[in-house]
């Protein structure tokens, strides 16, 4: 989150990508960092035990959402 805020402050588009387990925490952190509108995209939880193929599928599932967020 801190890195994405830094990029945004420096006029470089950024999107936070995190596990869906952290939706609420991400909003609280974005609020605390002074950028509540920080773009975020969440992948299905869990990711810790995911195989490489499962992680690729999770990434494939959100790639269009990440691109759309960067365009906003």
C-alpha positions in Angstrom: 0.0 0.0 0.0 2.8 2.5 0.9 4.5 1.9 -2.5 1.3 2.4 -4.4 0.5 5.6 -2.5 4.0 6.9 -3.3 3.6 6.1 -7.0 0.2 7.8 -7.1 1.5 10.9 -5.3 4.3 11.0 -7.9 1.7 10.9 -10.7 2.5 7.3 -11.6 -0.6 5.1 -11.9 -0.6 2.2 -9.5 -3.0 -0.6 -8.5 -2.7 -2.6 -5.3 -3.3 -6.3 -5.8 -4.1 -8.3 -2.7 -6.0 -11.3 -1.5 -9.7 -10.9 -1.0 -9.1 -11.6 2.7 -7.7 -8.1 3.0 -10.5 -6.0 1.5 -11.4 -4.2 4.7 -7.8 -3.8 5.9 -6.9 -2.3 2.5 -9.6 0.3 2.8 -8.5 1.2 6.3 -4.9 1.4 5.2 -5.7 3.6 2.2 -7.7 5.9 4.5 -4.9 6.1 7.0 -2.4 6.9 4.2 -4.6 9.7 3.0 -5.6 8.2 -0.3 -8.9 6.5 0.2 -9.6 6.2 -3.5 -6.4 4.2 -4.1 -7.1 1.6 -6.8 -7.3 -2.0 -5.6 -8.0 -5.3 -7.2 -8.4 -8.5 -5.1 -7.7 -12.1 -6.0 -9.6 -14.9 -4.6 -8.4 -16.1 -1.2 -6.4 -18.1 -0.3 -3.2 -17.7 -2.2 -0.6 -19.0 0.3 -1.3 -22.7 -0.6 -2.0 -22.1 -4.3 0.0 -24.0 -6.9 1.7 -22.1 -9.7 -1.1 -23.1 -12.1 -3.7 -21.9 -9.6 -1.9 -18.6 -9.2 -1.8 -18.2 -12.9 -5.5 -18.8 -13.1 -6.1 -16.2 -10.3 -3.9 -13.7 -12.2 -5.7 -14.4 -15.5 -9.1 -13.8 -13.7 -8.1 -10.2 -12.7 -5.9 -9.0 -15.5 -8.7 -7.1 -17.3 -9.8 -5.5 -13.9 -6.2 -4.3 -13.3 -6.0 -2.8 -16.8 -9.3 -1.1 -16.3 -8.2 0.3 -13.0 -5.1 1.7 -14.5 -7.2 3.5 -17.1 -9.3 5.3 -14.5 
